[in-house]
C-alpha cells in the first residue's frame, strides 16, 4: 500500500509539473519560431522538474558529475535503460542540445509534442519496419556531423524495475554503420517513479555510465554486451 504522505507529495508534484508545463507551453509558444530558444527553454524546464522532484518528492539523483563533464565536448550516443518518464527529462537538464530518438506518438501530446519537434529530436515510426531503421540512420548521421549527443532507449519501451528484457536489435544498425561511441547507461528510476507516472516515491536514482562499447563485435556479441549492462 502506498503511504498517504507519498500520495500527497505525488499529487502536489503532479499539479506543479502540469501547471508549469502548460504555462511554459502557452507563454513561450511564440519562441517555437527559434529552435535554439526552444532548446534553451526545454533545458530550463528539465532543470526545474528535477528540482521539484527533489524538493517535493524527496527524489535524489546520484550521478557522477565528473564523468558527465567528460561528455561535454564529445560525440556520444547514450543507450539508456528506460523504466520511467524520468529518463526522457534528466539528460535535457545536463545537455541543452542533446537529441532524443523518440516514437512519433509523442508529437500528439499537447505543447510537449510541439517542443519535441522544434527542438529537433529524432522522430521515428516504429511501425514502418526496415524503412524506420534507414531513416533513423540518415537522421542520426546528420546530427553526428553537428557533434551532438544522442539518447536512445534500446528496450523500445518502459520496463519494470529489476526486470530482464531483451534489447531490441535495431541499435546494432547504428553500431555497425555509424562511427559514434555508444555508452550504456543504467538507471533504476522505476523504484521512485511508477511506469504509469502518477506515484513518485522518495529515494535515490542511480545513474551508472559504463565504458563505450568498442568496435568490432558482431550482432550477437554486441547485443549480449548491451543486455548485460542494461539488465
C-alpha positions as CSV (number, residue, x, y, z in Angstrom):
1,X,0.0,0.0,0.0
2,X,1.3,3.5,-0.9
3,X,1.8,5.7,2.1
4,X,-0.6,8.7,2.3
5,X,2.3,11.2,2.5
6,X,3.8,9.7,-0.7
7,X,0.4,10.1,-2.4
8,X,0.1,13.7,-1.2
9,X,3.6,14.6,-2.4
10,X,2.9,13.0,-5.7
11,X,-0.3,14.9,-6.2
12,X,1.5,18.2,-5.3
13,X,4.3,17.4,-7.7
14,X,1.9,16.4,-10.5
15,X,-0.1,19.6,-10.1
16,X,3.0,21.8,-10.1
17,X,4.5,19.9,-13.0
18,X,1.5,20.2,-15.2
19,X,0.9,23.8,-14.3
20,X,4.5,24.7,-15.1
21,X,4.4,22.7,-18.3
22,X,1.2,24.3,-19.5
23,X,2.4,27.8,-18.5
24,X,5.6,27.3,-20.4
25,X,3.8,25.8,-23.3
26,X,1.4,28.8,-23.6
27,X,3.8,31.6,-22.7
28,X,6.7,30.5,-24.8
29,X,4.7,29.2,-27.8
30,X,6.0,32.1,-30.0
31,X,9.6,31.0,-29.4
32,X,9.0,27.9,-31.4
33,X,10.0,30.1,-34.3
34,X,13.5,29.8,-32.9
35,X,14.9,26.2,-32.5
36,X,17.7,27.5,-30.3
37,X,15.4,29.3,-27.9
38,X,13.1,26.3,-27.8
39,X,16.0,24.1,-26.8
40,X,17.0,26.6,-24.1
41,X,13.5,26.7,-22.6
42,X,13.3,22.9,-22.7
43,X,16.6,22.7,-20.8
44,X,15.4,25.1,-18.1
45,X,12.1,23.2,-17.9
46,X,14.0,19.9,-17.3
47,X,16.2,21.6,-14.6
48,X,13.1,22.9,-12.7
49,X,11.4,19.5,-13.0
50,X,14.4,17.7,-11.4
51,X,14.5,20.4,-8.7
52,X,10.8,19.8,-7.9
53,X,11.3,16.0,-7.8
54,X,14.0,16.6,-5.2
55,X,12.2,19.2,-3.0
56,X,8.6,17.8,-3.2
57,X,9.0,14.1,-3.7
58,X,12.5,13.7,-2.0
59,X,14.0,12.0,-5.0
60,X,17.7,12.3,-5.3
61,X,19.8,11.8,-8.5
62,X,23.1,10.1,-7.9
63,X,25.3,10.8,-10.9
64,X,29.0,11.1,-11.5
65,X,29.3,14.8,-12.3
66,X,33.0,14.4,-13.3
67,X,32.0,11.7,-15.7
68,X,29.3,13.9,-17.1
69,X,31.8,16.6,-17.8
70,X,33.9,14.3,-20.0
71,X,31.0,14.1,-22.4
72,X,30.6,17.9,-22.8
73,X,32.8,18.2,-25.9
74,X,32.5,14.6,-27.2
75,X,30.2,12.9,-29.6
76,X,28.3,10.1,-27.9
77,X,25.1,8.0,-28.0
78,X,23.7,7.2,-24.6
79,X,21.9,3.8,-24.6
80,X,19.7,4.1,-21.5
81,X,17.7,1.6,-19.5
82,X,14.1,3.0,-19.6
83,X,12.0,2.5,-16.5
84,X,10.1,5.8,-16.2
85,X,9.4,9.2,-17.7
86,X,12.4,10.5,-15.8
87,X,14.9,9.3,-18.4
88,X,13.1,11.5,-21.0
89,X,13.8,14.5,-18.9
90,X,17.0,14.0,-17.0
91,X,19.6,14.3,-19.8
92,X,17.9,17.5,-21.1
93,X,18.8,19.1,-17.8
94,X,22.5,18.3,-18.3
95,X,22.9,18.8,-22.1
96,X,20.8,21.6,-23.7
97,X,21.4,20.4,-27.2
98,X,21.0,16.7,-26.7
99,X,18.7,14.8,-29.1
100,X,16.4,12.0,-28.1
101,X,15.4,9.3,-30.6
102,X,11.6,9.0,-29.9
103,X,8.5,7.5,-31.3
104,X,6.2,9.7,-33.4
105,X,3.3,9.2,-31.0
106,X,4.9,11.8,-28.6
107,X,4.1,14.5,-31.2
108,X,0.4,14.1,-30.3
109,X,1.0,15.3,-26.7
110,X,-0.3,18.9,-26.4
111,X,2.6,21.5,-26.3
112,X,5.1,18.8,-25.4
113,X,4.9,17.4,-29.0
114,X,5.5,20.9,-30.5
115,X,8.6,21.4,-28.3
116,X,9.9,17.8,-29.2
117,X,9.5,18.7,-32.9
118,X,11.0,22.2,-32.7
119,X,14.0,21.0,-30.5
120,X,15.0,18.8,-33.4
121,X,14.6,15.4,-31.7
122,X,14.8,12.4,-34.0
123,X,11.2,11.1,-34.6
124,X,10.7,7.5,-35.8
125,X,7.7,5.5,-36.8
126,X,8.2,2.1,-35.2
127,X,5.5,0.6,-37.5
128,X,7.4,1.3,-40.7
129,X,9.8,-1.7,-40.3
130,X,13.1,-1.6,-42.1
131,X,12.3,1.9,-43.5
132,X,12.4,3.1,-39.9
133,X,16.0,1.9,-39.5
134,X,17.1,3.5,-42.8
135,X,15.5,6.9,-41.9
136,X,16.8,6.7,-38.3
137,X,20.4,6.1,-39.5
138,X,20.1,9.0,-42.0
139,X,18.9,11.4,-39.3
140,X,21.4,10.3,-36.8
141,X,24.2,10.8,-39.3
142,X,23.1,14.4,-39.8
143,X,23.3,15.0,-36.0
144,X,26.6,13.3,-35.7
145,X,28.1,15.7,-38.2
146,X,27.0,18.5,-35.8
147,X,28.8,16.8,-33.0
148,X,25.6,16.4,-31.0
149,X,24.9,13.9,-28.2
150,X,22.1,11.4,-28.7
151,X,19.8,9.4,-26.4
152,X,18.2,6.0,-27.4
153,X,16.2,3.6,-25.3
154,X,17.3,0.2,-26.6
155,X,14.4,-1.7,-24.8
156,X,12.0,0.2,-27.1
157,X,9.6,1.0,-24.2
158,X,9.4,1.4,-20.4
159,X,10.2,-1.7,-18.5
160,X,9.6,-2.8,-14.9
161,X,12.3,-2.3,-12.2
162,X,14.8,-5.2,-12.0
163,X,13.2,-6.9,-15.0
164,X,15.4,-8.6,-17.6
165,X,14.0,-7.6,-21.0
166,X,16.0,-8.3,-24.2
167,X,17.3,-5.3,-26.1
168,X,15.7,-4.5,-29.5
169,X,18.2,-5.4,-32.2
170,X,17.7,-2.0,-34.1
171,X,20.5,-0.3,-32.2
172,X,23.0,-2.7,-33.8
173,X,22.5,-0.9,-37.1
174,X,23.7,2.3,-35.5
175,X,26.7,0.5,-34.0
176,X,27.6,-1.2,-37.3
177,X,27.0,1.6,-39.8
178,X,27.8,4.8,-37.9
179,X,31.0,5.8,-36.2
180,X,29.6,7.1,-32.9
181,X,30.6,5.9,-29.4
182,X,27.7,4.0,-27.7
183,X,27.7,4.4,-23.9
184,X,25.4,2.1,-21.9
185,X,23.6,3.9,-19.1
186,X,21.9,2.0,-16.3
187,X,19.1,3.8,-14.4
188,X,16.8,2.4,-11.7
189,X,14.2,5.1,-11.8
190,X,11.3,2.7,-11.7
191,X,11.6,2.3,-8.0
192,X,10.8,6.0,-7.4
193,X,8.6,6.9,-10.4
194,X,5.9,4.5,-11.5
195,X,5.8,3.5,-15.1
196,X,2.3,5.0,-15.3
197,X,3.7,8.2,-13.9
198,X,1.3,9.0,-11.1
199,X,3.2,8.0,-8.0
200,X,6.7,9.2,-7.0
201,X,8.3,7.6,-4.1
202,X,11.2,9.1,-2.1
203,X,14.6,7.5,-2.9
204,X,17.8,7.7,-4.8
205,X,18.0,7.1,-8.6
206,X,21.4,5.8,-9.6
207,X,22.8,6.8,-13.0
208,X,25.6,4.5,-13.9
209,X,27.8,5.2,-17.0
210,X,29.7,2.2,-18.5
211,X,32.6,2.5,-20.9
212,X,31.7,2.9,-24.5
213,X,31.3,-0.4,-26.5
214,X,34.4,-0.9,-28.7
215,X,34.0,-1.5,-32.4
216,X,34.4,-4.9,-34.0
217,X,31.7,-7.0,-32.4
218,X,29.2,-9.0,-34.4
219,X,25.4,-8.6,-33.8
220,X,25.2,-11.4,-31.2
221,X,28.2,-10.2,-29.3
222,X,27.1,-6.6,-29.3
223,X,23.6,-7.4,-28.0
224,X,24.9,-9.7,-25.3
225,X,27.2,-6.9,-24.0
226,X,24.4,-4.3,-24.1
227,X,21.9,-6.7,-22.4
228,X,24.5,-7.5,-19.7
229,X,24.9,-3.7,-19.0
230,X,21.2,-2.7,-19.1
231,X,19.6,-5.7,-17.4
